[in-house]
Amino acid sequence: GWDVVKGSQIYALPSSGVLTSQSVACGGSGSAYILGYVENQWRCGMKQKECLAFVRTSLSLAMNRDYATGGYICVCVMELGKPVERIVLQPVSPNSALV
């Protein structure tokens, strides 16, 4: 979330039931496969283009391991005072995800 007082905020609620504030979080059936990648590659202050590439690679890696995940990536970009931008990305192939 985001507000004018605290800026951007991310909270995780894992199966343990403990709500924690974090700088980055991932969840879902494929998240166990990519947690190390996400923690290693995510950095504060990424530009939108960098962030979209990070999300695409992260989710592609998860989708390559988790067969219950769908076949495309839908991302919503939200900025104050602008309409929500919906972007659909094709996953990258397993051989090129880390290139």
C-alpha positions as CSV (number, residue, x, y, z in Angstrom):
1,G,0.0,0.0,0.0
2,W,0.9,3.6,-0.1
3,D,-0.2,6.7,1.8
4,V,1.0,10.3,2.1
5,V,2.2,9.8,5.7
6,K,4.3,6.7,5.5
7,G,4.8,6.3,1.7
8,S,5.0,2.8,0.3
9,Q,4.5,-0.1,2.7
10,I,4.5,-3.9,2.2
11,Y,3.1,-6.4,4.7
12,A,3.4,-10.1,4.6
13,L,1.0,-12.5,6.4
14,P,2.5,-16.0,6.1
15,S,0.8,-19.2,7.3
16,S,2.3,-18.6,10.8
17,G,-0.2,-15.8,11.1
18,V,2.3,-13.1,12.1
19,L,1.8,-9.8,10.2
20,T,5.2,-8.3,9.4
21,S,6.3,-5.2,7.6
22,Q,8.9,-6.0,5.0
23,S,10.8,-4.3,2.1
24,V,9.7,-7.1,-0.3
25,A,7.4,-10.0,0.0
26,C,6.2,-12.9,-2.2
27,G,3.5,-15.5,-1.6
28,G,1.6,-18.2,-3.4
29,S,2.2,-21.7,-4.4
30,G,5.3,-20.9,-6.5
31,S,6.9,-18.5,-4.0
32,A,9.0,-21.2,-2.3
33,Y,10.8,-21.7,-5.6
34,I,11.8,-18.0,-6.0
35,L,12.3,-16.6,-2.5
36,G,16.1,-16.7,-2.7
37,Y,16.1,-15.1,-6.1
38,V,13.7,-12.3,-4.9
39,E,15.7,-11.6,-1.8
40,N,18.9,-11.4,-3.8
41,Q,17.7,-9.4,-6.8
42,W,15.2,-7.0,-5.4
43,R,16.4,-3.5,-4.5
44,C,14.8,-0.4,-3.3
45,G,14.4,2.4,-5.8
46,M,14.1,0.4,-9.0
47,K,12.7,2.3,-12.0
48,Q,9.4,1.0,-13.4
49,K,11.1,-0.7,-16.4
50,E,13.6,-2.5,-14.0
51,C,10.7,-3.5,-11.7
52,L,8.7,-5.0,-14.5
53,A,11.7,-7.0,-15.7
54,F,12.3,-8.2,-12.1
55,V,8.6,-9.2,-11.8
56,R,8.6,-11.0,-15.2
57,T,11.8,-13.0,-14.4
58,S,10.7,-13.8,-10.9
59,L,7.3,-15.0,-11.9
60,S,8.6,-16.9,-14.9
61,L,11.0,-18.8,-12.7
62,A,8.1,-19.7,-10.3
63,M,5.8,-20.7,-13.2
64,N,8.5,-23.0,-14.7
65,R,8.4,-25.0,-11.4
66,D,4.8,-24.6,-10.2
67,Y,2.6,-26.2,-12.8
68,A,-0.6,-24.9,-11.0
69,T,0.3,-21.4,-12.1
70,G,-1.3,-19.8,-15.2
71,G,0.3,-19.1,-18.5
72,Y,0.7,-15.3,-18.4
73,I,1.7,-12.5,-16.0
74,C,-0.8,-9.6,-15.4
75,V,0.7,-6.6,-13.6
76,C,-1.0,-3.4,-12.5
77,V,1.0,-0.2,-12.2
78,M,-0.5,2.3,-9.8
79,E,0.7,5.9,-9.6
80,L,-0.9,8.8,-7.7
81,G,-3.2,10.8,-9.9
82,K,-2.9,8.4,-12.9
83,P,-5.3,5.7,-14.1
84,V,-4.2,2.1,-13.3
85,E,-2.1,0.7,-16.0
86,R,-2.6,-3.0,-16.7
87,I,0.2,-4.8,-18.4
88,V,0.2,-8.5,-19.6
89,L,3.7,-10.0,-19.9
90,Q,4.6,-13.3,-21.5
91,P,6.7,-15.5,-19.3
92,V,10.3,-15.9,-20.4
93,S,11.5,-19.4,-21.2
94,P,13.4,-21.4,-18.5
95,N,16.6,-21.2,-20.5
96,S,16.6,-17.4,-20.7
97,A,15.0,-16.4,-17.4
98,L,18.3,-15.8,-15.7
99,V,20.2,-14.2,-18.7
